[in-house]
């Protein structure tokens, strides 16, 4: 039997690979017929034919995991494996000899071995989760840690705006929040207290520079994030979130409430978030802040419908504010 697991979402693909391996070991606890060929390592990779024939091609249960042959293996190795598979097509229906092809990423789709695996294997591509799929995954993961765990809708949206669809980061933050709340509903304040965005500091500095009139610094910080490979839509969402937070705090400040602790209590935001934001609020007007939010929301809509380039649009936004 051939199984093909691939895709850029390595968190879920590794989970799937681990589940298949554990299922095999439950029935074959000795593990003597489990082999791993990793083409990402420096050591010489054993020959697939020799591994399968060592126990007799159909004489015993076997599991062979072949890692990264498409993305890391030499072309001659790929050709050798393909030749072997084409010469032993009976393996496709053989449930006693299981060969799992596992790729950490998306291999080129025009290769002969890739096309063979698509045609002859039980395949699953692990593409990045977005939208409702990401939301459902996060809720399901939290339930797997504690069946009684739950998020408020806004808290989950806030968490996802912090982590994006990086499931390694998201799973770590969910575990932290679930353990902290001990089956109570996870709130916005909990996310703001416990979840540290890798971009939070730079994004705060960018907004601070922008509203203080230092457009060149704001541009430099923005392009530093882009150069590091950060997703522009994630950066945009965090700008929107930061300005919404400023407006929420500003609504109280502009009405005469100037104490950080009192604003935190009234807005239900964490005191640290309020204190950090007040220095910006003092230099802002309600209309300027609201207009910035409207402009960013328009950029978000136009970029997601393909009408504009989001990087160029954010450049223009920063310069023109």
Beta strands, then each sheet from edge to edge (+ up, - down):
strand 1: 2-6
strand 2: 34-38
strand 3: 62-67
strand 4: 97-102
strand 5: 122-125
sheet 1: 2+ 3+ 4+ 1+ 5+
end
